[in-house]
Amino acid sequence: MTRIYSLLFIFCVCFSMQSQLLSGEKNQFSRADTLRGSLRPERTSFDVLSYNLDIKLNPEERFISGFNKIEFQVLKKTSRIQLDLFQNMKIDSIVFNSENLTYERDENAVFIDFKNPLKKGTTARLTFFYSGYPVVAKNAPWDGGFVFSEDKSGKPFIAVAVQGTGASLWYPNKDHQSDEPDSADIKVSVPNGLMNVSNGRLIEEIPLKNGYTKWHWRVEHPINNYNITLNVADYAHFEDKYEELTLDYYVLKENLEKAKKQFQQVKPMMDCFYAKFGEYPFQKDGFKLVETPYLGMEHQSAVAYGNGYQNGYLGNDMSNTGVGLKWDFIIIHESAHEWFGNSVSAADIADMWIHESFTAYAESVYVECQYGKKEAITYLYGLRNIIANDRPVIGEYGMNHEGSGDMYYKGANMLNTLRSTINDDQKWWSLLKGFHETFKYKTISAGDVIEFYNKSTELNLEPIFHQYLNYADIPELQLKFDESNRLFMRWETDVENFVMPIEFQNSSKKNIRRENITNQWKLINIELINIEELAINKFGYYINIKKINE
């Protein structure tokens, strides 16, 4: 989580959203980290095709029970696979071909043994029955778990958020981001008078004989495990349409009129994101905003909203520029995750910057669509005040470990720096859209991102990505004058052979210059009486500047 010790602390620390506290900085990794984060043969031997989750939620007891039918393709001959379920949850049975399977629990991992080896190329199905009292979040969404709350009339208002902590907190699955089910059915039974809203389309509302109603939702696109969700309340529903995309909104009845007004921001947002990123990637599942008793989460096709029907982030502007108060942060940020994080996903949480950097940058994209480029760059520049530059943005691979919370706004400012480096806005927007179109519905790594941008620009951008993502420090532009008052520039970086252009001008003459700068001193032919006349484009490039006296 971004460490901020200022007036911004309350909401910016909260903002580092979803998972930085969940992993935190680690000098050592536990066995649980290894079991959750690594890809051993028990995981790589099979590919999940679908989940069919069917549970009953008892709000009064805070108890869930049911099963998950898991269909998977066998990639390699195997007699043992790993699924995951938190230790506090009870395994009732695991059934395969009408027989109970034996299993071994180790931390939150469940190793399942088959009597006969599963053959490569075959499709298998097992049913995992379980029950228990799932972890209750202390401060969702920054720690994972269920939230049990009430609306103003005293009716249950329940939701779950588990990014970082893991979806196996509340249902059995293959809890690794590299493997997304191609589809999912989510069936949640709740007491009559309440509704459950999950991902995808509502298929059926099934009255049960025990005072419960089963709500059946279906997802027809690949989905991250942590995105699968439930939301239970006495919801009011209203709907709209954007082109061919259905827009559905589920809110507490007392907030219906507020929601109808605030959610008008969705259509201009869609105008912007369609233009800059491409079509909404989950057309079959539709788009939903669902009111939750916590701030927000990018649950695919069922985006969690809890920002109090106000602009900004809980009514505040993290950039301190005024720009952030012109729009509802949760609507824009969490919806942008539909393109970056939900559609284009990181295969390992060490690369969660792919989710958060592009989505944080999407905030400025929305600002640019609505208010112009100057406002967008101003917003990004203001956000630098909450960047810690404390540790690398990329975490440790294979260890269930995320990098610094700087993945949000250091990452966004890195992307703005790349835009300045490329120096062609038409090309930049084409790249951004092409990136999403190339990798939608896929899980990727940092290497895939860098390869795409290198190939598409015919530039070697790897040193720039490497410096911003793998080191705490940002590039430092060093300036010096020799005895003849000539100006020299170089980059001081952790990365060797670092090359990046910089824009500057003589502030008195206003002639803008652009030079490629390396780690070696370069003579800059510009008329300057003193260094105070030198104006450097600090808004377009996220860098430090230092004068060297030699």
Number of C-alpha atoms within 10 A of each C-alpha: 26 24 17 16 11 10 8 17 15 11 17 21 19 20 22 21 23 24 22 25 20 19 19 14 15 12 5 8 12 11 13 14 17 15 21 24 21 16 17 13 13 16 20 16 20 26 20 21 19 23 24 17 23 20 21 19 19 15 17 8 8 16 13 21 21 19 22 23 22 21 19 18 19 19 17 18 14 18 15 18 19 25 20 24 24 22 15 15 21 14 19 14 16 20 16 16 10 9 12 14 16 13 17 11 16 14 16 22 22 22 17 17 16 16 11 9 12 20 15 14 12 13 16 17 17 18 21 23 20 21 19 16 17 19 17 16 17 12 14 23 27 26 22 24 24 25 23 17 17 14 16 10 9 8 15 19 23 21 23 31 33 27 25 22 20 25 27 24 26 25 28 28 25 26 26 25 20 20 22 25 22 17 17 25 24 27 28 26 27 22 20 14 13 18 23 27 24 29 28 27 21 18 13 12 15 13 14 13 7 8 11 19 22 22 22 23 23 20 26 18 20 21 27 24 26 23 24 24 22 21 26 27 25 20 24 14 13 13 11 12 12 13 9 8 17 15 17 17 21 25 23 18 16 13 14 16 10 13 21 15 10 16 14 11 14 17 15 14 22 22 17 19 22 15 14 21 24 18 17 18 22 22 15 16 21 21 26 25 25 25 28 27 22 21 22 26 28 26 30 32 30 30 26 29 25 19 21 20 20 19 19 21 21 19 17 17 23 25 20 16 15 15 20 25 19 14 22 22 23 25 26 22 21 24 31 27 24 24 30 27 28 27 25 23 28 23 20 26 29 23 25 27 31 24 23 25 23 25 26 26 23 24 22 27 23 24 24 17 18 17 14 13 15 11 19 22 19 19 24 25 21 19 21 18 15 22 19 18 20 15 17 21 27 25 24 18 16 18 22 25 27 29 27 31 32 30 32 29 27 28 25 26 29 26 21 22 22 20 18 20 20 16 12 11 11 8 13 18 16 15 19 15 18 18 19 20 17 11 18 19 21 17 20 19 18 20 11 12 15 18 14 17 19 14 11 14 14 9 11 16 20 17 18 21 20 17 21 27 26 16 19 17 19 19 22 16 21 17 18 18 17 11 7 6 13 16 21 18 24 21 24 20 21 18 19 11 12 22 20 23 15 21 17 17 19 19 14 11 10 11 10 13 14 12 13 13 20 19 18 14 15 16 15 13 10 14 14 17 11 11 14 10 14 17 15 18 15 15 18 22 23 23 19 14 15 13 12 12 8 7
